[in-house]
Amino acid sequence: MAAFAHSAPCWVDVQLPDLEAGKRFYGELFGWTFRAGEEVDRGGPCVDALSGGKLVAALAAKQDGRMPTAWGVYFATDDIVATVTRIRQAGGQVITEPVRVGGAGVLAQAADPGGAVFGVWQAGDRGGFQKQNEPGSFCWTEVYTRQKDRVDAFYEKVFGFRGTDLGAVGKRESGRGESGTGESGKGESDTSGSEAPGSETSGSEAPESGISGSGADVPGVDFRMWSPAGTEPGPDTAIGGRSVITDAFPAEMPSYFLNYFAVADCDATAETGAHLGGRVSVPPFDIPYGRMAVLHDNQGAEFAVLQPPVSR
């Protein structure tokens, strides 16, 4: 499998108290099937999730009840030792030193200066997603933080991201309803999809998720898109973003990454998620990049779903 471009999101996994319950939930919600996965330093069982026979995610059993039940994202690197060094130099914290996962690759876990946890992956036999930006697969990630200046500088130094503030984009591209996915962040089977889904979310739409949004038509909103080094920064090359947790939310709300999955029907997915025992924290609503909702699964892990706009 071809490796992903340096700094591209290449994998997601979720830590769950009950692995079998997670398989039932996501199997019915996204149509995923499962197979035994590699056990890493966490020491517990995990399964690979497949959509149409292609790798899209992993589910792992939590071994420590004090750890959060949450989805995590991994960014690709071609030199994990150098990346871990940059994380420390930029003010981040290394949680898990680089550890080999059989022949699949090497992973590390870290936290940015605001406390949001993410992973780093150096590919071996496994590059990452075999499918993304299609229904039932990953399509976007964004970090929510209270320390935007430190966090912006951190990701620019560690991964070489080039930032674009959405307010400036809107002045140039008002009325734009969708955009193609940048080639630089693609895996071997990636297809084009919508960009910056969370960037048009207003705080009033998302009282529980911490989504503060940005977007050109919302004055005072703060959202930055990330484009990989070597690309022209902007919506067409963006692979993720940074939003701000405002003072409207409880002080104890931690910084975190919100990961999005593409779906064919946002409303039906939200309804199914609730029927399966999950919770819809932000009901479906329209944004220029499609229709989205924020859900928690039946064990509390938060994620978003995005139905891309229909091409005309």
PECORCOR-V139562 format. One record per helix or strand of 2 or more residues. SS is the DSSP state (H for helix, E for strand). FROM is the first residue (numbers start at 1). LEN is the number of residues. Records with the same first field share a line. If there is no record, write none. Layout:
SS->FROM-LEN ; FROM-LEN
This chain:
E->9-8 ; 33-4 ; 46-6 ; 54-8 ; 71-6 ; 93-9 ; 105-7 ; 117-7 ; 137-9 ; 162-4 ; 223-5 ; 238-7 ; 256-7 ; 279-9 ; 290-7 ; 302-6
H->19-12 ; 80-10 ; 148-12 ; 166-8 ; 183-3 ; 197-4 ; 203-3 ; 266-10
